[in-house]
């Protein structure tokens, strides 16, 4: 219709051009990433004091899947099915959960510094878990208390924000900050009164995060919440992307903004709380991985979310491999994700700065 | 008539005086209506009431004959073009595709058909070759045109535009105005706010002046926009200059 003062064409600057992402969602690159994660998973199962080849692992898994006895012997069977498979599944579930929740929150809050912990889920889960430990509860009780603590903390943050003002993202984040601070203080109080010989070390260890204790039972209880949460985030990826235009604008494009926001917060919180209940408070993953994904596929949320989930699964597998194999004793996962995460994040910041100036 | 507002009253807080008082507006098919008024008199507030972002205290807003509807139903009839801002890194195409949302079934994703409509909308405002550019890497004028294209992709009957020519250079202002005029000629009804009365004169839009939360004058721009009305509205002496007998420019006296 009419020409306009166009910005000069600059074919050398790829960053200006965003790949088209309207419908196909690039099935092949997604398939390639799924394959990559599976390869890392098999490799991770081969690592450890009891050496196993990939072929052995595949045979054990295949035999278990079709319900026949494996020809690999009971030791290999035990190591793969009872020890390494749960751990690898847990790593993938935790990585995918934290990363998709992180991607959702970064988009929802329109803030690249948002992490899954921003509304207090980690602080609440830590308090819940430690309270259960103080009361000498068993493993599954600790897990359940962590999950409940995380959900309660986020519920409190959302409630406080809704009392302060309707539908303000800033108030929500500030409420999350307050609730986090409160639960962290309560957690410190629990550590202070805990028996320093018997209970305190277990508490500290839980807070550092780790997959060494992850059992098949943990997975069976936690994975439905995590998977349902991820599925909800995935199904709502289009309206979530429209939220990026701003609340008023999204509303004029037919989005019911406040119900959508509450559903997304609920889904991301279930997902994160389930992950923390398995692995403890593992930081940095939910903040870092969505930025890595953004470098790979660009800012389009509909692509960013599944990419973050897959990348998160692979990333946590690798970090857990390092935790298990780098030293003679196991390194807590939360320490490794922070030590690896901090410098990686700086690199990502340097590469990505242009995107969100 | 496409949009009819009757007796609209809005206040920020119960105890305070109304920000908008007894507003009546009528917008016919293919009509352009320019809202003029000093800063802080409620132009933007009125737009936000009309898009449903603010809850009105009294009055009715009828769009396509209906009063209250869901966000989704409203969005099928009315599109909002905000002032171009933000630092979204999405491509222009992805940005325009958002406009298709009110036509989706729940949980649906845009398909080939929506993609075609988005590209058509971009070409209608003349920037389809920038479809894969990132929004934060194009000029202010191109951003404004992108948001117009996004509203076009919504296939509405009414456009509400918040200062569509603000912070654009002279050339881009004219291009946006030309786009507005062409869209109205195609049957779209357009309500826009402006701080430049001559823009209403340029495209021969109807004008509604708003002062202290009330509509003070409405009518064709060539009739309403005289030196007296404008000086009164902006509380400073303003002359209206005519060219070949038709008013074309508003010149304030310092």
Interface residues (C-beta under 8 A of the other chain):
Chain A: X1 X2 X3 X4 X5 X6 X7 X15 X16 X17 X18 X19 X20 X21 X22 X23 X25 X235 X236 X237 X238 X239 X241 X242 X244 X245 X246 X247 X248 X249 X251 X252 X253 X254 X255 X256 X257 X298 X299 X300 X302 X355 X356 X357
Chain B: X48 X51 X52 X53 X70 X71 X72 X73 X74 X75 X76 X78 X79 X80 X82 X86 X87 X88 X89 X90 X91 X93 X94 X95 X97 X98 X99 X101 X102 X104 X107 X108 X109 X110 X111 X112 X114 X115 X118 X123 X124 X125 X126 X127 X130 X131 X132 X133 X134 X136 X137 X138 X139 X141 X142 X145 X154 X169 X171 X172 X175 X178 X179 X182
